[in-house]
Amino acid sequence: MVTHNDSEVELTEEEFNEIISNGHKLVVADFFAEWCFPCIAMSPIIEELAESHSMKEVKFVKINADDNPNLSQKYKISSIPCLVIFKKAKEVGRIAGGQAKEVLEEKIKGFL
């Protein structure tokens, strides 16, 4: 899935590995599944954040947990939706479950 400004993209494992090691200030990986209702509900909120000016330093990516079992296992994704936050290619935090836009934005900004 690509948003209008190309800031939220569904990735393969290879593309994901390249992006998190690419020096983005912060990468937020949205682990989701197409059958997951909370994931579907969160998707427009994450897209809105990805397009917002306040998140311009953050790269948002989507990882389909079903299509990328190796990544899901590597990062021990046990429930979805799960946002895994990376800084300098290292995991620095997680946000699990459905969240309000304001709550997500505040939590993500805390990692900048």
N, CA, C and O atoms as CSV, one atom per row, in Angstrom:
chain,resi,resn,atom,element,x,y,z
A,1,MET,N,N,0.844,-1.171,0.000
A,1,MET,CA,C,0.000,0.000,0.000
A,1,MET,C,C,0.888,1.232,0.000
A,1,MET,O,O,1.832,1.324,0.784
A,2,VAL,N,N,0.588,2.172,-0.873
A,2,VAL,CA,C,1.368,3.398,-0.969
A,2,VAL,C,C,0.426,4.574,-0.767
A,2,VAL,O,O,-0.617,4.646,-1.416
A,3,THR,N,N,0.772,5.484,0.112
A,3,THR,CA,C,-0.035,6.680,0.289
A,3,THR,C,C,0.369,7.696,-0.766
A,3,THR,O,O,1.305,7.477,-1.534
A,4,HIS,N,N,-0.345,8.802,-0.792
A,4,HIS,CA,C,-0.113,9.819,-1.823
A,4,HIS,C,C,1.320,10.327,-1.839
A,4,HIS,O,O,1.878,10.561,-2.912
A,5,ASN,N,N,1.912,10.498,-0.694
A,5,ASN,CA,C,3.268,11.030,-0.671
A,5,ASN,C,C,4.322,9.932,-0.522
A,5,ASN,O,O,5.483,10.209,-0.219
A,6,ASP,N,N,3.908,8.701,-0.737
A,6,ASP,CA,C,4.828,7.571,-0.719
A,6,ASP,C,C,5.513,7.390,0.636
A,6,ASP,O,O,6.616,6.848,0.703
A,7,SER,N,N,4.866,7.841,1.718
A,7,SER,CA,C,5.509,7.739,3.019
A,7,SER,C,C,5.121,6.482,3.782
A,7,SER,O,O,5.737,6.165,4.799
A,8,GLU,N,N,4.109,5.761,3.307
A,8,GLU,CA,C,3.743,4.513,3.956
A,8,GLU,C,C,3.636,3.453,2.864
A,8,GLU,O,O,2.767,3.532,1.996
A,9,VAL,N,N,4.508,2.479,2.911
A,9,VAL,CA,C,4.614,1.495,1.847
A,9,VAL,C,C,4.600,0.096,2.451
A,9,VAL,O,O,5.249,-0.148,3.468
A,10,GLU,N,N,3.861,-0.824,1.829
A,10,GLU,CA,C,3.911,-2.221,2.268
A,10,GLU,C,C,5.161,-2.849,1.676
A,10,GLU,O,O,5.399,-2.759,0.472
A,11,LEU,N,N,5.956,-3.482,2.522
A,11,LEU,CA,C,7.281,-3.941,2.112
A,11,LEU,C,C,7.458,-5.449,2.191
A,11,LEU,O,O,6.761,-6.155,2.919
A,12,THR,N,N,8.425,-5.906,1.406
A,12,THR,CA,C,8.913,-7.273,1.552
A,12,THR,C,C,10.015,-7.253,2.611
A,12,THR,O,O,10.442,-6.185,3.050
A,13,GLU,N,N,10.466,-8.426,3.014
A,13,GLU,CA,C,11.526,-8.507,4.023
A,13,GLU,C,C,12.800,-7.800,3.556
A,13,GLU,O,O,13.430,-7.082,4.332
A,14,GLU,N,N,13.181,-8.000,2.290
A,14,GLU,CA,C,14.407,-7.383,1.771
A,14,GLU,C,C,14.293,-5.864,1.775
A,14,GLU,O,O,15.224,-5.168,2.178
A,15,GLU,N,N,13.140,-5.350,1.323
A,15,GLU,CA,C,12.942,-3.902,1.286
A,15,GLU,C,C,12.959,-3.327,2.702
A,15,GLU,O,O,13.516,-2.254,2.936
A,16,PHE,N,N,12.348,-4.043,3.638
A,16,PHE,CA,C,12.313,-3.596,5.027
A,16,PHE,C,C,13.726,-3.493,5.587
A,16,PHE,O,O,14.085,-2.480,6.186
A,17,ASN,N,N,14.525,-4.532,5.396
A,17,ASN,CA,C,15.904,-4.531,5.904
A,17,ASN,C,C,16.699,-3.367,5.326
A,17,ASN,O,O,17.514,-2.757,6.018
A,18,GLU,N,N,16.459,-3.064,4.064
A,18,GLU,CA,C,17.163,-1.956,3.416
A,18,GLU,C,C,16.728,-0.614,4.021
A,18,GLU,O,O,17.564,0.253,4.274
A,19,ILE,N,N,15.439,-0.450,4.249
A,19,ILE,CA,C,14.939,0.822,4.785
A,19,ILE,C,C,15.413,1.063,6.212
A,19,ILE,O,O,15.843,2.172,6.528
A,20,ILE,N,N,15.347,0.051,7.090
A,20,ILE,CA,C,15.742,0.338,8.479
A,20,ILE,C,C,17.240,0.585,8.601
A,20,ILE,O,O,17.681,1.219,9.560
A,21,SER,N,N,18.024,0.100,7.656
A,21,SER,CA,C,19.470,0.349,7.724
A,21,SER,C,C,19.872,1.548,6.871
A,21,SER,O,O,21.060,1.808,6.682
A,22,ASN,N,N,18.883,2.276,6.358
A,22,ASN,CA,C,19.142,3.356,5.414
A,22,ASN,C,C,19.346,4.716,6.075
A,22,ASN,O,O,19.495,5.721,5.380
A,23,GLY,N,N,19.355,4.762,7.386
A,23,GLY,CA,C,19.659,6.008,8.067
A,23,GLY,C,C,18.479,6.940,8.277
A,23,GLY,O,O,18.685,8.113,8.588
A,24,HIS,N,N,17.242,6.461,8.117
A,24,HIS,CA,C,16.101,7.309,8.444
A,24,HIS,C,C,16.151,7.600,9.934
A,24,HIS,O,O,16.536,6.743,10.729
A,25,LYS,N,N,15.763,8.808,10.308
A,25,LYS,CA,C,15.803,9.187,11.726
A,25,LYS,C,C,14.970,8.215,12.553
A,25,LYS,O,O,15.402,7.761,13.612
A,26,LEU,N,N,13.778,7.900,12.065
A,26,LEU,CA,C,12.888,6.989,12.773
A,26,LEU,C,C,12.059,6.230,11.751
A,26,LEU,O,O,11.521,6.822,10.815
A,27,VAL,N,N,11.955,4.924,11.931
A,27,VAL,CA,C,11.117,4.087,11.073
A,27,VAL,C,C,10.070,3.423,11.960
A,27,VAL,O,O,10.394,2.806,12.975
A,28,VAL,N,N,8.807,3.562,11.556
A,28,VAL,CA,C,7.703,2.921,12.266
A,28,VAL,C,C,7.159,1.830,11.362
A,28,VAL,O,O,6.590,2.107,10.306
A,29,ALA,N,N,7.341,0.584,11.788
A,29,ALA,CA,C,6.881,-0.572,11.019
A,29,ALA,C,C,5.547,-1.049,11.585
A,29,ALA,O,O,5.459,-1.447,12.747
A,30,ASP,N,N,4.522,-1.004,10.755
A,30,ASP,CA,C,3.174,-1.424,11.131
A,30,ASP,C,C,3.003,-2.885,10.737
A,30,ASP,O,O,2.786,-3.188,9.563
A,31,PHE,N,N,3.097,-3.791,11.701
A,31,PHE,CA,C,2.848,-5.207,11.448
A,31,PHE,C,C,1.338,-5.427,11.508
A,31,PHE,O,O,0.699,-5.132,12.518
A,32,PHE,N,N,0.771,-5.951,10.414
A,32,PHE,CA,C,-0.674,-6.090,10.301
A,32,PHE,C,C,-1.021,-7.367,9.546
A,32,PHE,O,O,-0.141,-8.066,9.043
A,33,ALA,N,N,-2.319,-7.660,9.475
A,33,ALA,CA,C,-2.838,-8.734,8.629
A,33,ALA,C,C,-4.137,-8.236,8.002
A,33,ALA,O,O,-4.870,-7.452,8.603
A,34,GLU,N,N,-4.407,-8.699,6.799
A,34,GLU,CA,C,-5.586,-8.243,6.075
A,34,GLU,C,C,-6.886,-8.664,6.748
A,34,GLU,O,O,-7.911,-8.012,6.546
A,35,TRP,N,N,-6.878,-9.723,7.536
A,35,TRP,CA,C,-8.080,-10.232,8.199
A,35,TRP,C,C,-8.306,-9.612,9.574
A,35,TRP,O,O,-9.314,-9.897,10.221
A,36,CYS,N,N,-7.383,-8.772,10.027
A,36,CYS,CA,C,-7.391,-8.221,11.394
A,36,CYS,C,C,-8.203,-6.919,11.432
A,36,CYS,O,O,-7.787,-5.902,10.877
A,37,PHE,N,N,-9.369,-6.966,12.098
A,37,PHE,CA,C,-10.227,-5.783,12.148
A,37,PHE,C,C,-9.576,-4.589,12.852
A,37,PHE,O,O,-9.703,-3.469,12.357
A,38,PRO,N,N,-8.880,-4.775,13.994
A,38,PRO,CA,C,-8.191,-3.614,14.590
A,38,PRO,C,C,-7.129,-3.033,13.648
A,38,PRO,O,O,-6.905,-1.823,13.640
A,39,CYS,N,N,-6.479,-3.889,12.859
A,39,CYS,CA,C,-5.479,-3.408,11.891
A,39,CYS,C,C,-6.153,-2.544,10.830
A,39,CYS,O,O,-5.645,-1.487,10.458
A,40,ILE,N,N,-7.297,-3.009,10.352
A,40,ILE,CA,C,-8.050,-2.261,9.339
A,40,ILE,C,C,-8.483,-0.904,9.905
A,40,ILE,O,O,-8.427,0.112,9.212
A,41,ALA,N,N,-8.913,-0.900,11.161
A,41,ALA,CA,C,-9.337,0.346,11.804
A,41,ALA,C,C,-8.165,1.308,11.995
A,41,ALA,O,O,-8.341,2.522,11.896
A,42,MET,N,N,-6.993,0.784,12.264
A,42,MET,CA,C,-5.804,1.617,12.501
A,42,MET,C,C,-5.212,2.171,11.206
A,42,MET,O,O,-4.561,3.216,11.227
A,43,SER,N,N,-5.424,1.499,10.099
A,43,SER,CA,C,-4.782,1.870,8.839
A,43,SER,C,C,-4.989,3.340,8.454
A,43,SER,O,O,-4.006,4.011,8.138
A,44,PRO,N,N,-6.226,3.877,8.464
A,44,PRO,CA,C,-6.371,5.290,8.084
A,44,PRO,C,C,-5.701,6.246,9.073
A,44,PRO,O,O,-5.254,7.324,8.680
A,45,ILE,N,N,-5.629,5.867,10.336
A,45,ILE,CA,C,-4.969,6.704,11.345
A,45,ILE,C,C,-3.474,6.767,11.048
A,45,ILE,O,O,-2.868,7.837,11.100
A,46,ILE,N,N,-2.889,5.619,10.739
A,46,ILE,CA,C,-1.457,5.577,10.442
A,46,ILE,C,C,-1.164,6.316,9.138
A,46,ILE,O,O,-0.154,7.011,9.032
A,47,GLU,N,N,-2.044,6.169,8.145
A,47,GLU,CA,C,-1.866,6.894,6.876
A,47,GLU,C,C,-1.905,8.400,7.123
A,47,GLU,O,O,-1.107,9.148,6.557
A,48,GLU,N,N,-2.836,8.842,7.970
A,48,GLU,CA,C,-2.943,10.264,8.287
A,48,GLU,C,C,-1.666,10.762,8.963
A,48,GLU,O,O,-1.168,11.839,8.636
A,49,LEU,N,N,-1.142,9.987,9.895
A,49,LEU,CA,C,0.111,10.364,10.552
A,49,LEU,C,C,1.260,10.401,9.541
A,49,LEU,O,O,2.087,11.312,9.567
A,50,ALA,N,N,1.303,9.407,8.653
A,50,ALA,CA,C,2.381,9.332,7.662
A,50,ALA,C,C,2.389,10.554,6.751
A,50,ALA,O,O,3.440,10.962,6.256
A,51,GLU,N,N,1.216,11.132,6.535
A,51,GLU,CA,C,1.118,12.292,5.643
A,51,GLU,C,C,1.200,13.619,6.386
A,51,GLU,O,O,1.247,14.674,5.754
A,52,SER,N,N,1.218,13.586,7.723
A,52,SER,CA,C,1.190,14.838,8.474
A,52,SER,C,C,2.570,15.489,8.523
A,52,SER,O,O,3.600,14.815,8.539
A,53,HIS,N,N,2.555,16.790,8.547
A,53,HIS,CA,C,3.804,17.567,8.584
A,53,HIS,C,C,4.598,17.289,9.854
A,53,HIS,O,O,5.829,17.302,9.831
A,54,SER,N,N,3.903,17.038,10.962
A,54,SER,CA,C,4.598,16.816,12.233
A,54,SER,C,C,5.390,15.504,12.252
A,54,SER,O,O,6.221,15.290,13.134
A,55,MET,N,N,5.128,14.630,11.278
A,55,MET,CA,C,5.806,13.326,11.219
A,55,MET,C,C,6.748,13.239,10.010
A,55,MET,O,O,7.083,12.143,9.562
A,56,LYS,N,N,7.173,14.392,9.487
A,56,LYS,CA,C,7.986,14.382,8.265
A,56,LYS,C,C,9.333,13.678,8.433
A,56,LYS,O,O,9.921,13.237,7.445
A,57,GLU,N,N,9.829,13.566,9.664
A,57,GLU,CA,C,11.109,12.893,9.903
A,57,GLU,C,C,10.954,11.395,10.138
A,57,GLU,O,O,11.936,10.694,10.383
A,58,VAL,N,N,9.712,10.908,10.063
A,58,VAL,CA,C,9.414,9.502,10.350
A,58,VAL,C,C,9.048,8.792,9.057
A,58,VAL,O,O,8.259,9.301,8.261
A,59,LYS,N,N,9.623,7.622,8.853
A,59,LYS,CA,C,9.284,6.769,7.701
A,59,LYS,C,C,8.323,5.698,8.209
A,59,LYS,O,O,8.682,4.906,9.081
A,60,PHE,N,N,7.109,5.668,7.672
A,60,PHE,CA,C,6.114,4.663,8.038
A,60,PHE,C,C,6.105,3.569,6.980
A,60,PHE,O,O,6.049,3.850,5.783
A,61,VAL,N,N,6.161,2.322,7.430
A,61,VAL,CA,C,6.099,1.184,6.511
A,61,VAL,C,C,5.115,0.156,7.053
A,61,VAL,O,O,4.870,0.094,8.258
A,62,LYS,N,N,4.558,-0.646,6.160
A,62,LYS,CA,C,3.614,-1.691,6.544
A,62,LYS,C,C,4.245,-3.046,6.255
A,62,LYS,O,O,4.837,-3.255,5.196
A,63,ILE,N,N,4.114,-3.964,7.208
A,63,ILE,CA,C,4.612,-5.327,7.049
A,63,ILE,C,C,3.432,-6.269,7.244
A,63,ILE,O,O,2.863,-6.346,8.333
A,64,ASN,N,N,3.069,-6.980,6.190
A,64,ASN,CA,C,2.001,-7.965,6.296
A,64,ASN,C,C,2.579,-9.168,7.035
A,64,ASN,O,O,3.434,-9.879,6.506
A,65,ALA,N,N,2.104,-9.390,8.266
A,65,ALA,CA,C,2.652,-10.449,9.114
A,65,ALA,C,C,2.481,-11.828,8.485
A,65,ALA,O,O,3.336,-12.697,8.658
A,66,ASP,N,N,1.384,-12.037,7.756
A,66,ASP,CA,C,1.151,-13.328,7.109
A,66,ASP,C,C,2.111,-13.563,5.948
A,66,ASP,O,O,2.566,-14.686,5.730
A,67,ASP,N,N,2.415,-12.507,5.207
A,67,ASP,CA,C,3.302,-12.628,4.042
A,67,ASP,C,C,4.783,-12.606,4.414
A,67,ASP,O,O,5.634,-12.968,3.602
A,68,ASN,N,N,5.088,-12.184,5.631
A,68,ASN,CA,C,6.486,-12.056,6.073
A,68,ASN,C,C,6.698,-12.754,7.407
A,68,ASN,O,O,7.018,-12.105,8.403
A,69,PRO,N,N,6.521,-14.083,7.437
A,69,PRO,CA,C,6.639,-14.799,8.716
A,69,PRO,C,C,8.029,-14.691,9.342
A,69,PRO,O,O,8.144,-14.702,10.567
A,70,ASN,N,N,9.081,-14.587,8.538
A,70,ASN,CA,C,10.435,-14.469,9.096
A,70,ASN,C,C,10.598,-13.177,9.887
A,70,ASN,O,O,11.176,-13.178,10.974
A,71,LEU,N,N,10.086,-12.070,9.338
A,71,LEU,CA,C,10.173,-10.802,10.057
A,71,LEU,C,C,9.313,-10.835,11.315
A,71,LEU,O,O,9.721,-10.348,12.370
A,72,SER,N,N,8.125,-11.409,11.196
A,72,SER,CA,C,7.231,-11.504,12.355
A,72,SER,C,C,7.889,-12.306,13.474
A,72,SER,O,O,7.778,-11.957,14.650
A,73,GLN,N,N,8.567,-13.370,13.101
A,73,GLN,CA,C,9.259,-14.199,14.091
A,73,GLN,C,C,10.488,-13.468,14.643
A,73,GLN,O,O,10.728,-13.464,15.851
A,74,LYS,N,N,11.253,-12.857,13.756
A,74,LYS,CA,C,12.470,-12.148,14.170
A,74,LYS,C,C,12.154,-11.074,15.216
A,74,LYS,O,O,12.898,-10.908,16.182
A,75,TYR,N,N,11.060,-10.353,15.024
A,75,TYR,CA,C,10.701,-9.275,15.947
A,75,TYR,C,C,9.655,-9.700,16.980
A,75,TYR,O,O,9.078,-8.869,17.682
A,76,LYS,N,N,9.425,-11.025,17.054
A,76,LYS,CA,C,8.542,-11.606,18.075
A,76,LYS,C,C,7.179,-10.911,18.125
A,76,LYS,O,O,6.713,-10.484,19.181
A,77,ILE,N,N,6.561,-10.813,16.952
A,77,ILE,CA,C,5.234,-10.220,16.855
A,77,ILE,C,C,4.231,-11.276,17.301
A,77,ILE,O,O,4.037,-12.284,16.622
A,78,SER,N,N,3.596,-11.042,18.443
A,78,SER,CA,C,2.662,-12.032,18.981
A,78,SER,C,C,1.216,-11.567,18.864
A,78,SER,O,O,0.295,-12.376,18.969
A,79,SER,N,N,1.011,-10.282,18.649
A,79,SER,CA,C,-0.339,-9.772,18.423
A,79,SER,C,C,-0.252,-8.598,17.462
A,79,SER,O,O,0.764,-7.907,17.379
A,80,ILE,N,N,-1.342,-8.393,16.742
A,80,ILE,CA,C,-1.385,-7.302,15.777
A,80,ILE,C,C,-2.663,-6.500,16.011
A,80,ILE,O,O,-3.632,-7.058,16.526
A,81,PRO,N,N,-2.707,-5.235,15.659
A,81,PRO,CA,C,-1.609,-4.474,15.072
A,81,PRO,C,C,-0.500,-4.225,16.094
A,81,PRO,O,O,-0.732,-4.112,17.298
A,82,CYS,N,N,0.698,-4.149,15.559
A,82,CYS,CA,C,1.863,-3.874,16.396
A,82,CYS,C,C,2.788,-2.942,15.617
A,82,CYS,O,O,3.273,-3.289,14.540
A,83,LEU,N,N,3.024,-1.768,16.171
A,83,LEU,CA,C,3.963,-0.835,15.567
A,83,LEU,C,C,5.303,-1.018,16.255
A,83,LEU,O,O,5.412,-0.875,17.473
A,84,VAL,N,N,6.325,-1.338,15.463
A,84,VAL,CA,C,7.674,-1.487,16.002
A,84,VAL,C,C,8.466,-0.266,15.529
A,84,VAL,O,O,8.500,0.044,14.338
A,85,ILE,N,N,9.088,0.408,16.465
A,85,ILE,CA,C,9.768,1.667,16.175
A,85,ILE,C,C,11.277,1.437,16.182
A,85,ILE,O,O,11.844,0.902,17.134
A,86,PHE,N,N,11.906,1.862,15.080
A,86,PHE,CA,C,13.345,1.683,14.901
A,86,PHE,C,C,14.030,3.033,14.805
A,86,PHE,O,O,13.550,3.952,14.142
A,87,LYS,N,N,15.164,3.128,15.484
A,87,LYS,CA,C,16.016,4.310,15.409
A,87,LYS,C,C,17.422,3.803,15.148
A,87,LYS,O,O,17.946,2.986,15.904
A,88,LYS,N,N,18.029,4.288,14.080
A,88,LYS,CA,C,19.369,3.829,13.682
A,88,LYS,C,C,19.408,2.304,13.581
A,88,LYS,O,O,20.337,1.661,14.070
A,89,ALA,N,N,18.384,1.736,12.938
A,89,ALA,CA,C,18.275,0.301,12.643
A,89,ALA,C,C,18.093,-0.578,13.876
A,89,ALA,O,O,18.163,-1.803,13.769
A,90,LYS,N,N,17.862,0.018,15.042
A,90,LYS,CA,C,17.639,-0.769,16.254
A,90,LYS,C,C,16.235,-0.502,16.790
A,90,LYS,O,O,15.748,0.629,16.773
A,91,GLU,N,N,15.600,-1.573,17.264
A,91,GLU,CA,C,14.279,-1.406,17.849
A,91,GLU,C,C,14.387,-0.599,19.145
A,91,GLU,O,O,15.172,-0.925,20.036
A,92,VAL,N,N,13.573,0.471,19.227
A,92,VAL,CA,C,13.593,1.310,20.420
A,92,VAL,C,C,12.242,1.326,21.141
A,92,VAL,O,O,12.131,1.843,22.252
A,93,GLY,N,N,11.218,0.755,20.498
A,93,GLY,CA,C,9.921,0.745,21.157
A,93,GLY,C,C,8.857,0.029,20.363
A,93,GLY,O,O,9.053,-0.324,19.200
A,94,ARG,N,N,7.712,-0.183,21.019
A,94,ARG,CA,C,6.564,-0.846,20.413
A,94,ARG,C,C,5.288,-0.191,20.893
A,94,ARG,O,O,5.197,0.303,22.016
A,95,ILE,N,N,4.305,-0.201,20.007
A,95,ILE,CA,C,2.965,0.242,20.365
A,95,ILE,C,C,2.032,-0.859,19.867
A,95,ILE,O,O,1.903,-1.075,18.662
A,96,ALA,N,N,1.384,-1.550,20.800
A,96,ALA,CA,C,0.536,-2.683,20.432
A,96,ALA,C,C,-0.936,-2.305,20.560
A,96,ALA,O,O,-1.330,-1.521,21.424
A,97,GLY,N,N,-1.731,-2.888,19.671
A,97,GLY,CA,C,-3.174,-2.707,19.738
A,97,GLY,C,C,-3.642,-1.398,19.138
A,97,GLY,O,O,-2.842,-0.559,18.723
A,98,GLY,N,N,-4.950,-1.243,19.100
A,98,GLY,CA,C,-5.546,-0.033,18.554
A,98,GLY,C,C,-5.291,1.170,19.457
A,98,GLY,O,O,-5.337,1.059,20.682
A,99,GLN,N,N,-5.026,2.303,18.849
A,99,GLN,CA,C,-4.727,3.532,19.586
A,99,GLN,C,C,-5.390,4.712,18.873
A,99,GLN,O,O,-5.599,4.675,17.660
A,100,ALA,N,N,-5.712,5.740,19.620
A,100,ALA,CA,C,-6.209,6.981,19.029
A,100,ALA,C,C,-5.050,7.698,18.334
A,100,ALA,O,O,-3.890,7.535,18.714
A,101,LYS,N,N,-5.374,8.487,17.321
A,101,LYS,CA,C,-4.352,9.200,16.556
A,101,LYS,C,C,-3.463,10.048,17.467
A,101,LYS,O,O,-2.239,10.018,17.344
A,102,GLU,N,N,-4.076,10.801,18.377
A,102,GLU,CA,C,-3.315,11.700,19.255
A,102,GLU,C,C,-2.348,10.910,20.139
A,102,GLU,O,O,-1.217,11.338,20.368
A,103,VAL,N,N,-2.798,9.762,20.631
A,103,VAL,CA,C,-1.963,8.918,21.484
A,103,VAL,C,C,-0.777,8.380,20.678
A,103,VAL,O,O,0.365,8.424,21.137
A,104,LEU,N,N,-1.055,7.874,19.479
A,104,LEU,CA,C,0.018,7.360,18.614
A,104,LEU,C,C,1.033,8.447,18.303
A,104,LEU,O,O,2.240,8.235,18.417
A,105,GLU,N,N,0.537,9.606,17.910
A,105,GLU,CA,C,1.425,10.703,17.539
A,105,GLU,C,C,2.337,11.083,18.701
A,105,GLU,O,O,3.538,11.276,18.515
A,106,GLU,N,N,1.769,11.189,19.893
A,106,GLU,CA,C,2.544,11.550,21.079
A,106,GLU,C,C,3.607,10.492,21.386
A,106,GLU,O,O,4.757,10.824,21.672
A,107,LYS,N,N,3.211,9.210,21.325
A,107,LYS,CA,C,4.165,8.135,21.608
A,107,LYS,C,C,5.305,8.120,20.594
A,107,LYS,O,O,6.468,7.961,20.965
A,108,ILE,N,N,4.970,8.285,19.308
A,108,ILE,CA,C,6.002,8.264,18.256
A,108,ILE,C,C,6.930,9.460,18.418
A,108,ILE,O,O,8.147,9.312,18.310
A,109,LYS,N,N,6.378,10.642,18.676
A,109,LYS,CA,C,7.210,11.834,18.853
A,109,LYS,C,C,8.188,11.666,20.010
A,109,LYS,O,O,9.268,12.256,20.004
A,110,GLY,N,N,7.811,10.862,21.001
A,110,GLY,CA,C,8.698,10.617,22.135
A,110,GLY,C,C,9.990,9.922,21.736
A,110,GLY,O,O,10.951,9.936,22.506
A,111,PHE,N,N,10.041,9.320,20.565
A,111,PHE,CA,C,11.245,8.617,20.097
A,111,PHE,C,C,12.104,9.478,19.180
A,111,PHE,O,O,13.219,9.088,18.833
A,112,LEU,N,N,11.599,10.643,18.782
A,112,LEU,CA,C,12.385,11.506,17.868
A,112,LEU,C,C,13.559,12.155,18.570
A,112,LEU,O,O,14.313,12.903,17.949
